[in-house]
């Protein structure tokens, strides 16, 4: 295979992925106006259902615009040898391999962010605002944007720098040391994410004593779940949408409740949602996901190590000097179909785990409070009650509301 052929392989992968995504989106959109199944027919009244349809269609149209802009920009960048210009710019400032890579990805990251931020701003302050979801201020939006950029630059840049350093020392065997680095980082983040990262964006306060805390503690005692800490997050600063999750494991685990969840649900419903989350913990889903993610990362790094020294990658992207960072770009495109397949597999496993966690909540608490909680949460977020099955298979990490309720009602 020559460089020109490989270049068009890159283009074919990008275009094919775009076309498949648009086909799935179109199939899904055709079901927006379907009559909801009987099990979820009471989620919306007529006016609310019309609003949910409008929200779905607005987001679908916006997604079409942003994805078309993205692929047009990407293809334009490939055809004008954009990577060559960024690589030349980086090399004009330093000869240090690690610094060249950091400048290279820094320019791409900042450029991408500058181009996509207007879309993010529009979605937040026009679409989400018009449907009553947005609670963020413009000041908070920009603060979040700057914090996120700094954090991703610091953490991503650090991991990239160390990985290239491993490559300089160990050559093709670098992948094992990079894998260990990522494994340690992932474990650390799983343990301390709530303590170190969440406070940068949200205020966390211990749940006050009262009926809700008493009910949660009583349930935790009943199922033998050691309760270390329950925190309330001020999610209402940004959105009316609600959530709850566990963070960490072992002695570092925390229950995280959005204040919007507490406002939207009754106490038995909140306990049912937490029972579902406890189910994930008890069934070892968190550890399985962490372990599987690390295995897939190791597999990807191993494959990358087999191709990293191929000058053909750089030639295909119009870059004169082969390098780790150009190889990473090329490999990322080639690996994306595999990533789609592994993503579908992980989504399937995730949906299975959701059923298991629902069953745990039903068996250790009750089905009806969880059903009513799920209905309220879907209603308040204007969720799609009638997604296309193929779209669900490809993209959903959770079963549809209809499927979850049908499962919960099984004897």
Secondary structure, DSSP 8 states (H G I E B T S, - for coil): --HHHHHHHHHHHHHHHHHHHHHHHHHHHTTTTS---GGGTTSS-HHHHHHHHHHHHHHHHHHHHHHHHHHHHHHHHHHTTHHHHHHHHHHTT---HHHHHHHHHHHHHHHHHHHHHHHHHHIIIIIIHHTT-B---HHHHHHHHHHHHHHHHHHHHHHHHHHHHHHHHHGGGHHHHHHHHHHHHHHHHHHHHHHHTHHHH--EEE--SSHHHHHHHHHHHHTT-----EEEE-GGGTBS---EEEE--GGG-EEEEEHHHHHHS-HHHHHHHHHHHHHHHHTTHHHHHHHHHHHHHHHHHHHHHHHTT-HHHHHHTT-SS--HHHHHHHHHHHHHHHHHHHHHHHHHHHHHHHHHHHHHHHHHT-HHHHHHHHHHHHHHTT--SS--HHHHHHH-SS--HHHHHHHHT--
